[in-house]
C-alpha cells in the first residue's frame, strides 16, 4: 500500500512538471490570439478606405461577396 502511494505521488509530480511546459505554450497562444483579435479591422471600412491598395480592396470585396 505504501508503494502505491509513492507511485501515485511520483505520477502526480511528473504530470505537474510536464504540464508546466504546456501552460507556457497555451499562455503564448492565448496572448497571440488576443493580439490578433484586438488588431482586427472592419472589412467594409477597409474596402471604402482610399488608402487600401486597389487589388486588396478587390480581394476583400470578393471574399465578402462569397461569405
C-alpha positions in Angstrom: 0.0 0.0 0.0 2.8 2.4 0.8 4.5 1.7 -2.5 1.2 2.5 -4.3 1.1 5.9 -2.6 4.7 6.6 -3.5 4.0 5.7 -7.1 0.9 7.9 -7.1 2.9 10.9 -5.8 5.6 10.3 -8.4 2.9 10.2 -11.2 1.3 13.4 -9.9 4.6 15.3 -9.6 5.7 14.1 -13.0 2.5 15.1 -14.7 2.7 18.5 -13.0 6.3 19.1 -14.2 5.4 18.2 -17.8 2.3 20.3 -17.6 4.3 23.5 -16.9 5.7 23.5 -20.4 2.2 23.2 -21.9 1.0 26.0 -19.7 3.5 28.4 -21.2 2.6 27.2 -24.7 -1.1 27.9 -24.0 -0.3 31.3 -22.4 1.6 32.3 -25.5 -1.1 31.0 -27.8 -3.8 33.0 -26.0 -1.7 36.1 -26.0 -1.1 35.8 -29.7 -4.8 35.2 -30.3 -5.8 38.3 -28.3 -3.3 40.4 -30.1 -4.8 39.4 -33.4 -8.4 39.9 -32.2 -7.6 43.4 -30.9 -5.9 44.5 -34.1 -8.8 43.4 -36.4 -10.4 46.0 -38.6 -13.8 46.1 -40.3 -13.6 44.8 -43.8 -16.3 47.2 -45.1 -14.3 50.2 -43.8 -11.1 48.9 -45.4 -12.8 48.4 -48.7 -14.1 52.0 -48.6 -10.7 53.4 -47.5 -8.9 55.0 -50.5 -5.5 54.2 -48.9 -6.2 50.5 -49.2 -4.5 49.1 -52.3 -6.9 48.5 -55.2 -6.0 44.8 -55.6 -6.5 44.2 -51.9 -9.9 46.0 -52.0 -11.0 43.8 -54.8 -9.9 40.6 -53.0 -11.7 41.7 -49.8 -14.9 42.6 -51.8 -14.8 39.1 -53.4 -14.4 37.5 -50.0 -17.3 39.5 -48.6 -19.5 38.5 -51.5 -18.6 34.8 -51.2 -19.2 34.9 -47.4 
